[in-house]
Amino acid sequence: MSKIKETSTNYANKQALSEDCLEVYAAHLIGGQWTLAICCYLVNGKHRFGELKKCLPNITERMLTLQLRKLEEHKIVTRTVHAEVPPRVEYELTPLGEKLTPIIKALRDWGEEHKKLD
């Protein structure tokens, strides 16, 4: 996965759009197939790492870890480690992340409607 150089025009355009358009800013936070997919599963409640991996069989463990960290960093997902042997780690939406629920459901409904047109 290539990273956009902070000096590139593409990077500058993305930054400007994110600052000027809150919808673009929000799309950058949850955009991408894995990030949105993870949120879709977490809308239904807590999941352990292995459960998320089973839900998303084509994602690598590294990518899942990176996406969960990104979601944690942006306060969308919280990670809870339970003091057990072996440790049990659960991921769930934060109160801020839970506010995505109606948006995710609206995207699902829109996708279902649009798919019927194909």
Secondary structure, DSSP 8 states (H G I E B T S, - for coil): -----TTSHHHHHHHHHHHH-HHHHHHHHH-SHHHHHHHHHHTT--EEHHHHHHHSTTS-HHHHHHHHHHHHHTTSEEEEEES-SS-EEEEEE-HHHHTTHHHHHHHHHHHHHHHHH-
